[in-house]
Amino acid sequence: MRPMKWAILADSVLALHALFIAWVVAGGLAVWRWPALAWLHLPAVAWGAWIEFSGGLCPLTPLELRWRHVAGQAGYSGGFIEHYLTAWIYPAGLTRGIQFALGAAVLMVNAVAYAWLWRRAWRGRCKPCGNPTGAHERRVNK
């Protein structure tokens, strides 16, 4: 494959990585509208938080770096967040403390989103039995 194609593949992985991070951070907002997406979002949040808390690298980072190397481009050291996001937000570089704070922020943002969703779901339920409001009437009229 020509180097240009490898560079395009590396850029595609970069875009996928950025979209995944956006999904982890803000996917709770989509879950408000489409609650079934929680089955996709919660594992993504767990993965993103685990990567941050463990200090690990997402497998997409070495893949992107490998394809950049094959394309003849210079790679970078560290992870995706350190290179692309932290350099923009925190110019001094990524520390363990910042990485831990990012993981905690992801969990907090999503905890608020899911708490609001849970509260909204339970607001429309019958207090004594927990069934959705109107379920009693539907059973009686059948």
Backbone bond lengths (Angstrom), bond angles and torsions (degrees), N, CA, C in turn:
res aa  C-N    CA-C-N  psi(-1)  N-CA   C-N-CA  omega(-1)  CA-C   N-CA-C  phi
1 M - - - 1.450 - - 1.523 108.76 -
2 R 1.309 116.42 143.09 1.459 120.39 -179.96 1.521 110.54 -72.01
3 P 1.339 117.79 151.65 1.465 121.19 -178.01 1.528 113.78 -54.29
4 M 1.336 117.07 -34.50 1.464 120.00 -179.05 1.524 110.96 -61.68
5 K 1.335 117.02 -38.02 1.465 120.48 179.64 1.527 110.57 -67.14
6 W 1.326 117.70 -38.13 1.466 120.68 177.53 1.526 110.14 -65.28
7 A 1.336 116.61 -38.62 1.467 120.26 178.14 1.521 110.71 -64.80
8 I 1.313 116.99 -38.79 1.470 120.49 177.68 1.528 109.93 -65.63
9 L 1.335 116.93 -41.54 1.466 119.97 176.68 1.531 110.90 -61.56
10 A 1.330 117.01 -42.89 1.466 120.90 178.85 1.529 110.50 -62.67
11 D 1.330 116.64 -42.45 1.466 120.17 177.88 1.527 111.37 -65.29
12 S 1.314 117.11 -34.47 1.470 121.26 177.52 1.524 110.90 -66.28
13 V 1.324 116.70 -40.69 1.466 120.24 176.73 1.523 109.49 -64.99
14 L 1.324 117.06 -39.93 1.458 121.32 176.76 1.533 110.54 -58.86
15 A 1.331 116.99 -46.44 1.467 120.87 179.48 1.531 110.77 -64.24
16 L 1.328 117.07 -42.80 1.463 121.02 177.80 1.527 110.63 -60.79
17 H 1.314 116.57 -42.27 1.452 122.37 179.42 1.532 110.37 -61.34
18 A 1.320 116.78 -45.47 1.461 121.53 179.44 1.528 110.85 -63.81
19 L 1.321 116.94 -41.85 1.471 120.28 178.07 1.529 111.23 -64.84
20 F 1.324 116.72 -38.76 1.461 119.82 178.32 1.525 110.53 -63.67
21 I 1.314 117.33 -42.86 1.461 120.55 178.72 1.528 110.17 -63.43
22 A 1.324 117.37 -42.49 1.466 120.71 177.11 1.532 110.43 -61.24
23 W 1.330 117.37 -39.95 1.465 121.94 177.94 1.530 110.75 -63.57
24 V 1.329 116.59 -43.14 1.471 120.82 179.14 1.523 110.24 -61.89
25 V 1.329 117.07 -45.86 1.460 121.19 -175.16 1.523 111.86 -74.89
26 A 1.313 117.93 -45.98 1.465 120.62 -170.73 1.522 114.60 -113.87
27 G 1.319 117.81 4.02 1.464 119.75 -178.97 1.518 114.12 -62.25
28 G 1.338 117.03 -23.43 1.465 120.15 176.62 1.520 111.77 -58.47
29 L 1.328 117.33 -30.28 1.464 120.37 177.36 1.528 110.88 -66.87
30 A 1.327 116.78 -38.38 1.469 119.95 176.36 1.515 110.46 -67.49
31 V 1.328 117.14 -33.91 1.467 121.33 179.52 1.523 110.48 -66.75
32 W 1.328 117.67 -29.55 1.467 119.27 175.48 1.520 110.21 -58.80
33 R 1.318 116.01 -40.68 1.477 120.81 -177.21 1.525 111.08 -82.37
34 W 1.322 116.90 -40.49 1.461 122.29 -177.23 1.530 108.85 -127.06
35 P 1.332 118.40 84.07 1.467 121.60 -174.59 1.528 114.74 -55.14
36 A 1.314 118.63 -27.28 1.471 120.44 -179.99 1.530 111.81 -63.31
37 L 1.327 118.18 -20.74 1.465 121.08 178.74 1.527 112.36 -68.78
38 A 1.325 117.45 -11.59 1.471 120.22 178.94 1.523 110.81 -57.86
39 W 1.325 118.12 -31.55 1.475 121.21 179.56 1.512 112.23 -66.39
40 L 1.315 117.36 -23.35 1.462 121.41 174.73 1.529 111.32 -93.25
41 H 1.323 115.85 -35.03 1.451 119.92 -174.14 1.529 113.22 -76.01
42 L 1.315 118.16 -44.54 1.466 120.13 -176.38 1.535 113.14 -59.96
43 P 1.339 119.72 -44.02 1.472 117.87 175.42 1.531 112.48 -63.37
44 A 1.325 117.50 -34.25 1.470 120.45 177.90 1.525 110.30 -65.50
45 V 1.343 117.27 -41.56 1.462 120.95 177.66 1.527 109.92 -63.06
46 A 1.326 116.24 -44.53 1.468 119.95 179.69 1.532 110.42 -59.83
47 W 1.322 117.15 -44.32 1.467 121.22 179.23 1.526 110.67 -62.88
48 G 1.337 116.59 -49.22 1.460 120.43 -178.42 1.525 112.20 -60.73
49 A 1.320 116.58 -43.39 1.465 119.90 179.11 1.531 110.39 -66.71
50 W 1.328 117.40 -40.98 1.470 120.59 179.59 1.529 110.81 -61.76
51 I 1.326 116.71 -43.97 1.467 120.21 178.95 1.525 109.86 -59.80
52 E 1.327 117.47 -43.28 1.470 120.66 -179.25 1.524 111.60 -67.66
53 F 1.331 116.73 -47.68 1.469 119.89 -176.48 1.528 112.38 -69.20
54 S 1.332 116.43 -34.13 1.464 119.57 -178.20 1.525 112.40 -81.81
55 G 1.330 116.42 -15.44 1.460 119.64 -176.50 1.521 112.22 76.19
56 G 1.319 116.31 15.38 1.462 120.64 -177.83 1.516 112.98 -80.78
57 L 1.314 114.91 177.90 1.462 122.25 176.30 1.513 108.97 -111.77
58 C 1.309 115.46 137.90 1.462 120.21 173.39 1.529 107.52 -67.91
59 P 1.328 118.29 141.17 1.468 120.30 179.67 1.526 113.89 -60.10
60 L 1.321 117.66 -18.69 1.463 119.12 178.38 1.531 111.53 -69.48
61 T 1.324 117.62 -27.89 1.469 120.58 -178.78 1.530 112.12 -64.15
62 P 1.356 119.22 -53.66 1.466 118.26 178.10 1.530 112.60 -62.46
63 L 1.336 117.45 -32.35 1.468 120.28 177.75 1.523 110.09 -63.69
64 E 1.322 116.92 -47.61 1.463 120.39 177.97 1.530 111.02 -60.00
65 L 1.338 116.21 -45.80 1.467 120.23 -178.94 1.527 111.75 -62.38
66 R 1.324 117.08 -40.64 1.469 121.02 179.06 1.521 110.40 -61.60
67 W 1.329 116.41 -46.47 1.455 119.67 -178.77 1.525 111.41 -67.96
68 R 1.323 117.82 -32.87 1.469 119.54 175.38 1.531 110.00 -65.70
69 H 1.330 117.42 -41.31 1.463 122.07 178.72 1.536 110.30 -61.81
70 V 1.335 116.62 -46.93 1.470 120.67 179.58 1.525 110.42 -62.24
71 A 1.337 117.40 -32.65 1.466 121.38 179.31 1.522 111.95 -78.03
72 G 1.346 117.04 -4.81 1.452 120.22 179.77 1.517 113.24 85.96
73 Q 1.323 116.76 13.16 1.463 120.88 178.69 1.523 109.62 -94.83
74 A 1.310 114.93 157.81 1.466 119.70 175.86 1.525 108.73 -76.82
75 G 1.290 115.38 139.08 1.459 119.96 175.06 1.516 109.48 -87.72
76 Y 1.294 115.96 -159.74 1.457 121.49 177.16 1.515 107.89 -146.79
77 S 1.326 115.46 162.06 1.464 118.80 178.53 1.522 108.44 -97.16
78 G 1.319 116.28 159.82 1.457 120.82 -179.44 1.512 111.32 83.48
79 G 1.299 115.51 -164.57 1.452 120.91 -176.44 1.518 113.05 -104.28
80 F 1.303 114.26 178.58 1.460 123.19 -179.40 1.527 111.00 -55.86
81 I 1.327 116.45 -50.56 1.459 120.57 -176.26 1.523 110.21 -63.37
82 E 1.321 116.31 -43.84 1.464 119.79 -179.92 1.520 110.92 -62.06
83 H 1.315 117.28 -43.12 1.463 120.24 -174.79 1.527 112.47 -76.64
84 Y 1.331 116.93 -47.98 1.460 119.82 -172.52 1.523 114.02 -94.14
85 L 1.321 117.93 -43.75 1.457 119.85 -174.21 1.520 113.09 -94.62
86 T 1.311 117.33 -48.66 1.460 119.97 -176.09 1.519 110.73 -64.84
87 A 1.317 117.40 -36.96 1.469 119.92 178.95 1.530 110.31 -61.02
88 W 1.307 117.28 -30.21 1.462 121.76 179.59 1.529 110.84 -83.68
89 I 1.344 116.73 -42.56 1.462 120.77 -176.73 1.529 111.55 -84.55
90 Y 1.320 116.33 -45.03 1.461 122.56 -177.34 1.529 109.06 -123.71
91 P 1.318 119.31 86.67 1.461 121.74 -174.11 1.528 115.08 -56.68
92 A 1.320 118.67 -24.01 1.460 119.93 -178.25 1.526 112.11 -70.73
93 G 1.304 119.29 -17.50 1.460 122.37 179.28 1.519 112.47 112.21
94 L 1.285 113.98 168.78 1.455 121.25 -176.30 1.520 110.73 -83.16
95 T 1.322 115.37 127.78 1.461 120.91 172.96 1.519 107.69 -114.23
96 R 1.313 116.93 166.74 1.473 120.64 177.76 1.525 110.22 -60.23
97 G 1.325 117.26 -38.82 1.461 120.87 179.48 1.521 112.19 -62.34
98 I 1.327 116.12 -43.72 1.465 120.11 178.36 1.523 109.88 -66.08
99 Q 1.320 116.31 -41.99 1.456 119.84 179.75 1.532 110.39 -61.76
100 F 1.317 117.07 -42.01 1.466 121.30 178.09 1.525 110.12 -64.41
101 A 1.340 117.25 -41.13 1.462 121.33 178.76 1.528 111.03 -63.55
102 L 1.337 117.39 -39.13 1.464 120.37 177.59 1.530 110.63 -63.26
103 G 1.328 116.62 -42.93 1.464 119.90 177.34 1.518 111.50 -62.45
104 A 1.337 117.67 -42.29 1.461 121.50 178.74 1.527 110.67 -65.71
105 A 1.316 117.26 -38.38 1.468 120.73 178.55 1.522 111.17 -63.29
106 V 1.333 116.85 -41.94 1.469 120.63 177.59 1.526 109.97 -59.34
107 L 1.330 116.68 -45.69 1.460 120.24 -179.99 1.523 111.70 -65.57
108 M 1.315 117.90 -40.92 1.468 120.62 -178.82 1.528 112.27 -66.96
109 V 1.319 117.12 -45.94 1.469 120.73 179.22 1.523 109.65 -57.80
110 N 1.326 116.25 -45.14 1.456 119.36 -177.74 1.520 112.28 -75.38
111 A 1.326 118.84 -30.14 1.470 120.87 175.31 1.526 109.79 -62.83
112 V 1.313 117.13 -41.75 1.469 120.70 177.71 1.525 110.02 -63.72
113 A 1.316 117.17 -45.19 1.466 120.72 -179.42 1.524 111.14 -60.89
114 Y 1.315 117.60 -45.34 1.464 120.35 -178.14 1.523 111.80 -74.59
115 A 1.321 118.82 -31.71 1.470 120.95 175.68 1.527 110.05 -64.02
116 W 1.323 116.13 -42.22 1.456 119.86 177.68 1.528 110.21 -64.53
117 L 1.312 117.61 -42.34 1.461 121.73 179.22 1.527 110.80 -63.38
118 W 1.312 117.28 -44.09 1.459 121.84 179.25 1.527 110.68 -63.09
119 R 1.323 116.29 -43.51 1.480 120.60 179.16 1.521 110.74 -62.45
120 R 1.321 116.87 -42.74 1.463 120.97 179.11 1.523 110.86 -63.03
121 A 1.335 117.15 -40.63 1.466 120.79 -179.66 1.520 111.48 -66.26
122 W 1.326 117.42 -40.23 1.464 120.28 -177.43 1.517 112.97 -81.03
123 R 1.309 118.70 -17.21 1.459 121.64 178.73 1.526 111.04 -63.91
124 G 1.319 118.08 -32.37 1.463 121.88 -177.93 1.516 113.59 -93.84
125 R 1.323 118.46 22.38 1.466 121.17 -178.15 1.521 110.91 -108.32
126 C 1.329 114.97 154.46 1.453 122.81 176.25 1.531 108.68 -68.27
127 K 1.323 117.45 127.80 1.468 120.44 -176.73 1.537 113.06 -61.89
128 P 1.333 120.58 -46.43 1.473 119.20 -177.44 1.530 115.23 -66.99
129 C 1.343 117.85 -40.08 1.467 118.16 -172.64 1.518 114.42 -112.87
130 G 1.326 119.28 -16.47 1.458 121.82 178.88 1.514 114.21 84.64
131 N 1.339 118.37 -0.70 1.470 120.73 178.10 1.522 109.95 -73.65
132 P 1.340 116.80 154.60 1.460 118.60 176.80 1.526 110.09 -57.82
133 T 1.331 116.29 142.06 1.452 120.82 178.91 1.522 109.07 -56.59
134 G 1.315 116.27 135.80 1.460 121.73 -179.25 1.513 113.16 94.78
135 A 1.331 118.84 -10.99 1.463 121.41 -179.13 1.522 110.68 -65.99
136 H 1.333 117.88 -34.98 1.473 121.35 179.77 1.515 110.25 -63.33
137 E 1.332 116.68 -44.41 1.451 120.85 -178.92 1.515 111.72 -65.14
138 R 1.342 116.94 -36.88 1.465 119.38 -179.90 1.529 110.05 -66.91
139 R 1.319 118.35 -37.61 1.479 121.04 179.72 1.525 110.45 -69.45
140 V 1.319 118.08 -39.97 1.468 122.54 -177.41 1.506 109.99 -68.25
141 N 1.320 118.63 -37.51 1.467 121.68 -175.55 1.519 113.46 -81.69
142 K 1.309 119.32 -5.00 1.480 120.72 -179.14 1.465 112.52 -76.77
